[in-house]
Amino acid sequence: MRRDAQPPTSGIYRPRYPRVSPLYQCVRRHSDELDAAGLVHRSVETEVLERFLDCGDLRKGFARVYCDQCGHDYLLAYSCKTRYFCPSCHQKRMLAYGEWLEDNVLAPAPHRQYVFSLPKLARPFFRCRRRYLGELCRLVAALLNADFKVMAPDGQPAFVLYVQTFGDLVTFNPHIHALVADGVFLPTGTFRMLPPLQEAALREALRHKLLDFLCTEGVVDVELAQRMLKWRHSGFSVHNRVRTKAVDAKGRQRLARYMIRCPFSLEKMRYDKESGMVIYRSKPHATLKRNYQLMPAIKRLRLLMNHIPDKLRAPGPLLWPLFQPEDIVRPADGRTAEIREIGHAKRSDQLPTHAATIPCPRLTG
């Protein structure tokens, strides 16, 4: 560093070493075994595994970072940019997305998180038929819009829907997270606060709508659906107790990041090279009655690959309505929100057949 140069104020860059991670060791040692066993079911899974092994490898390409002040430079290896598999790349996407959503989409109004969960009996249908994840989004969007219209017929609800396919121990558990404005936007451009939607009513509506959809698709027998409607404990659930205030911009960002988080954490994962076993620790599981999962590496990798989204059918966010960023006016005090022009929400039969990904330049490529 030259003597006249100023010391950096943003901290020291510390490169990561992906090859030492337990996930990299698993993929490098067992990817061929996984393929030979016929456990790679989709082309996107093959692509993700190959790109992940090249992530952070200088031999696969790099950028040269140069400091004009001190003349220091270093090489920065290209990343794989895979979603819901590479924890490092997905973490960058998650952080950028939370900031982008707050700056360009969300109005400075109170928001609430709604979580729509399904019974265990219905979950395998979504693993085998991934387009059903988009249909589930459509059902939840229609339910939210209908309930808000009952409470405020002249108002326009606004929410973002996210598909998550994993639970605490990374088992396949499809459910919907919704970041919902805690009220409606009136034609005058003002925001009207409303009480939260009733969890019990949403739960029963979801149960009837989803079973009707599965019967129409022919994957559930009508007789079985009728029995499931009589179950006292249906397995369907709706939770809406998490809320942020209008002035809590950081809280809205945290919720958005939580909803697109990576399915697993490298800090909770341990891989034993000699036995080829993986142990993953998490919060205590209500059904399994334990806080860990021990299984062979190829079985663990198969479990992780269940959460890789299909191309063009990604479990990304679905906006309702699709506001343009210039439509949102942000007052200086941050206490109220005005909308210059409220977009018309599409009818449920006009929604796309999959969850549309928000076109954010910072998250693509």
Beta strands, then each sheet from edge to edge (+ up, - down):
strand 1: 62-66
strand 2: 73-77
strand 3: 111-117
strand 4: 159-166
strand 5: 172-181
strand 6: 183-185
strand 7: 191-193
strand 8: 237-244
strand 9: 269-272
strand 10: 277-281
strand 11: 292-296
strand 12: 318-320
strand 13: 328-329
strand 14: 338-339
sheet 1: 1+ 2-
sheet 2: 8+ 3- 5+ 4- 12+
sheet 3: 6+ 7-
sheet 4: 9+ 10- 11+
sheet 5: 13+ 14-
end
